[in-house]
C-alpha cells in the first residue's frame, strides 16, 4: 500500500467530521424530552453562584498549573567554563604490554 495522498486525507477528515457530527447529534436527540413535556425549570443557582463556580474553577486551575510549574522547575547544573591551561600527561610513549 502506497503513501496516503492529499485527496485521501481530505476525504478522511471530511468523513470523520460527518460521522462525529451524526454521533453527536444522535446523543443530543437522545437527551431531549419525549413528547410535549419540557425540561423542568430549576433556577436554584444565582448568577453569582455560577460566576464563582466557573470563574473560580478557571482561576484555581491557573493557580494549580503555576504551582506545579514552580515545584517542578529546577536549576540545571552549569559546568564551569573550560580552562585555557593545557593538561600535560607524563610520558607520551605508547605503553608496552
N, C-alpha and C positions, 0 to 999 in steps of 0.2 A: 504494500500500500504506500503510495507516494505522500509527499507532504501536503498539508491542507492549504488550499488556495483561498484567496480573499473572498470570492463569492460564497464559498462554502462556509467561511467564518461568519459572514454577514447573515447568511441563511440560518445558521445555527443560533446566532444571537437573536434573530427575529423569532424563530420558533420557540426558543427558551422563554422569551418575553411573553409570547401568546399563551404558552402552557401555564406559566406562573400567573398571568392575569386571569385566566379561566379558573385556575385552582383557588386563587384569592377571592374571586367573585362568588364561587360556589360556597366558600366558607362564610362569606359575608351574608349571603342569602340564607344560609342555614341558621344564622343567629337572629334573623328578623322574626318578629312575632307573627304567628299564623292568624289568618282571618282579619277581622276589622278591629281587633283589640290593639291598643298601643302600649308602648312601654310605660310602666308607672313613672310618675314624675316625682323623684326624690331629690329635693333641693336641700339636703342635710348639710352640705358644705358651703360655707360662705366664700366670697371672693378672696378674703384674707387667708382663709384656710388653704385654698388652692394655691395662692401665691407662695405661702410658706412651704407647702408640700413640694411644688415643682421648683421654685426658686431656691429654697433651702437645700433641696436634693442636689441641684446643679452646683451650687457653691460648695457644698460638702464634698462632692466628687472632685472638684478642682483642688480643694484643700488636701484630700487624701492622696491624690496623684502628686501634688507638690511635696508632701511629706515623704512619700515613697521615693521620689527622686532625690530628696536630700539625704534620706537614710542609705540609699544605695550608692550615692556618689562617693568616690574615694580619690585620694591623692595617689596618683601613679608614681612609681619610683622613677626619678630622673637621674641617670648616672652623671657623675662629674664630667666636666669637659675633658677631652683627651689631652694627655700631656705632650709637650713638644720634645721631651727628652727621649732619646733612643735607648731602648733596653739592650744591653750588651750581654751576650752569653759568654761563657768561658772559651773553651776550645771549639773552633768551628770545624774541626776534622771529623769525618764520619766515625761512628762507633764501630769497633770490630767485635763481633760475637763469636 
